[in-house]
Structures are given as structure tokens and as C-alpha cells.
Amino acid sequence: MEALAHITTPEFAIAFLVSFLAAALHSTVGFGFALLSVPVLSLLNPLFAPVPQLLVVFPLTLAIVIRERHAVEVKSTLWIFAGRIPGALVGVALLKMLSGAALDVLMSSMVILGVALVVSRGTFQRTAAREFGAGVASGTMAMVSAIGGPPIALLYRNDTGPTVRANLGLVFAIGLCITISVRALAGEVSWDEVVIGAALLPAVWLGLRVSRFLIPRVDGPRLRNAIVVVAAAAALLLLARGVFNW
């Protein structure tokens, strides 16, 4: 665990705070943990992300699903997972065809278009076709940018808070289980990263606890607006990264 010696106390304190804020956001809105934590912690110290963040967000999503289990819609999530498979294949093809910068611009454009479509419609009904399409978009984005939440979050924008959090949580939990398992089998998860993740778990637990006080203040129209804001922020982040790396 020699790598742990390269983490200073101030760095860990910042990582703890960022993980807490990301967990509070994710537990309240239903997504956004990676959007907030991974870019910041990667710049702070590469040891903090992305693997330690994957490890801590997994129990967080499970806790959210258990908390909101009464609102889980299995049929809906099955359509989303069905779409993520071809979406991942599309993502692989795009990785071979386009540069990283071009992919960022393309993915950000997809999210911006999705935001525009959702906002422009007074009523947005979820259908099997739209759930499948959101799964395709999410699978593609997750493969090329590691940010696959916005398309699914926009799909559930007009639903109740528990429905948003429960179903996004179920999709993320299963997806994270697959991602972590594949990384571990490929030898891409080190003991240093496991220890760092374990050290940050209390911050994530605190964020989950704080969300209980935030949810009553956010659910309803504020939650719908928050989903659009967070999704748009993800798009702008990808767009900025693509433009600056072009």
C-alpha cells in the first residue's frame, strides 16, 4: 500500500468533503455522484478516482434502492437494460471511429438535445420505446465518457421523487456491479483503491443521511428542475472537455 503514502491529510479531507457532497446530491436527486466527484478528485489526486468512487457509490445506490423499494418498476428498468446492450456496442464503435474530443462533443450534444426535448414538452410520458432509447443513449455515453446517468434521469423527469431515485438506483447498482466485477477480474482494482474507498465510506453514509432532510425540500417541481440542471451540467462538462482537448 505504498501509494497511500502519497495522499496528504489535506487531500484526504477534501476528498472526504467532495464525496459527502456528491453522495448528498445523488441521494436527493437520484444521480450525479460521478459527475461531481470524479472530475474533482481526479485533479486532486488520481488515486481517489475513478475506482474508489465506483466502490463507494455501489453501496450508496443499493441503500437508495432499499429506501425507495416501494417505487421500483422492474419492467421499466428491464427495457433500459435491454437498450444499454446495443448502446454499449455503439459506444465501442464510436471509440474506434472518433477522437476523445469528438466523442465528448457528440455526447454533450446528445444530452443537450435530450434536455431540450424534455423541457419543450409539457407532458412527457414514459413508454417502452423511450425507455429502450434512453438505455441505448445511456449505454453509449457510459462506454465513451463514464457518464451514463443523464439520459435515464431525463426519462424519469416527470415522475415522483421516489420513482426517480429507486429506478435510477436499480439501474446504477446493477451496472456498477458489472463494471466493478469486470475491473476486478481484469486486475484493474488494487488494494490501495479498496482501502481508499473504505476510508471514504463514512462520507458517503453521511451524505445519504443528510439527503433525508433535503428530499422534502426538493421533491416535486424542484426535483424536476434539479434533474435538468444536473443533466445540463454534465453536458457542459463534456462539451468543455471536448473543446479544450480538440
Residue pairs with C-beta under 8 A, 6 or more apart in sequence:
1 191
1 192
1 195
2 192
3 47
3 190
3 192
4 47
4 192
4 195
4 196
6 45
6 47
7 45
7 47
7 48
7 196
11 44
11 45
11 48
12 199
14 44
15 41
15 44
15 45
15 48
15 200
16 200
16 202
16 203
17 203
18 36
18 37
18 40
18 41
18 44
19 37
19 41
19 53
19 56
19 200
19 203
19 204
19 207
20 203
20 204
20 206
20 207
20 210
21 36
21 207
22 32
22 33
22 34
22 36
22 37
22 207
23 33
23 56
23 57
23 60
23 203
23 204
23 205
23 206
23 207
23 208
23 211
24 207
24 208
24 210
24 211
24 214
25 32
25 33
25 36
25 207
25 230
26 32
26 33
26 57
26 60
26 61
26 64
26 207
27 60
27 63
27 64
27 165
27 207
27 208
27 210
27 211
27 214
27 215
28 211
28 214
28 215
28 218
28 226
29 153
29 164
29 165
29 218
29 223
29 226
29 227
29 230
30 64
30 153
30 156
30 161
30 164
30 165
30 168
30 169
30 227
31 149
31 150
31 152
31 153
31 168
31 172
31 230
32 149
32 230
33 53
33 57
33 60
34 50
34 53
34 57
34 146
34 147
34 149
35 147
35 149
35 230
35 233
35 234
35 237
37 49
37 53
38 49
38 50
38 53
38 146
39 237
41 48
41 49
41 53
42 48
42 49
42 50
47 192
47 193
47 196
48 196
48 200
50 146
51 183
51 188
51 189
51 190
51 193
51 197
52 193
52 194
52 196
52 197
52 200
53 197
54 176
54 179
54 180
54 183
54 197
55 180
55 189
55 193
55 194
55 197
55 198
56 197
56 200
56 201
56 203
56 204
57 172
57 176
57 204
58 173
58 176
58 177
58 180
59 201
59 204
60 204
60 207
60 208
61 169
61 170
61 172
61 173
61 176
62 169
62 173
63 208
64 165
64 166
64 169
64 208
65 72
65 166
65 169
65 170
65 173
67 165
68 162
68 163
68 165
68 166
68 169
69 166
70 162
70 166
71 160
71 162
71 163
71 165
71 166
71 167
72 166
72 167
72 170
73 163
73 166
73 167
76 126
76 131
76 167
77 167
77 170
77 171
79 128
79 131
79 132
79 135
80 131
80 132
80 134
80 135
80 138
80 152
80 155
80 171
81 135
81 171
81 174
82 132
82 135
83 131
83 132
83 133
83 134
83 135
83 136
83 137
83 138
83 139
84 135
84 136
84 138
84 139
84 142
84 148
84 175
85 139
86 136
86 139
87 135
87 136
87 137
87 138
87 139
87 140
87 141
87 142
87 143
88 139
88 140
88 142
88 143
90 136
90 139
90 140
90 143
91 139
91 140
91 141
91 142
91 143
91 144
92 143
94 103
94 106
94 140
94 143
94 144
95 103
95 143
95 144
98 106
100 242
100 245
101 241
101 242
101 243
101 245
101 246
102 242
102 246
103 144
103 145
103 242
104 145
104 238
104 239
104 241
104 242
104 245
105 238
105 239
105 242
105 243
105 246
107 140
107 141
107 144
107 145
107 147
107 235
107 238
108 235
108 236
108 237
108 238
108 239
108 242
109 235
109 239
110 137
110 140
110 141
110 151
111 141
111 150
111 151
111 231
111 232
111 234
111 235
111 238
112 232
112 235
112 239
114 137
114 150
114 151
114 154
114 231
115 154
115 228
115 231
115 232
115 235
118 124
118 154
118 157
118 228
119 228
123 158
124 157
124 158
125 158
126 155
126 156
126 159
130 155
131 155
134 151
134 152
134 154
134 155
135 151
135 152
137 151
138 148
138 149
138 150
138 151
138 152
138 171
139 148
141 147
141 148
141 150
141 151
142 148
142 175
145 238
147 234
147 237
147 238
148 175
149 168
149 172
149 231
149 234
150 230
150 231
150 234
150 235
152 167
152 168
152 171
153 164
153 168
153 227
153 230
153 231
154 227
154 228
154 231
156 163
156 164
156 167
156 168
156 227
157 164
157 224
157 227
157 228
158 224
160 219
161 215
161 218
161 219
161 220
161 223
164 223
164 227
180 189
183 189
218 226
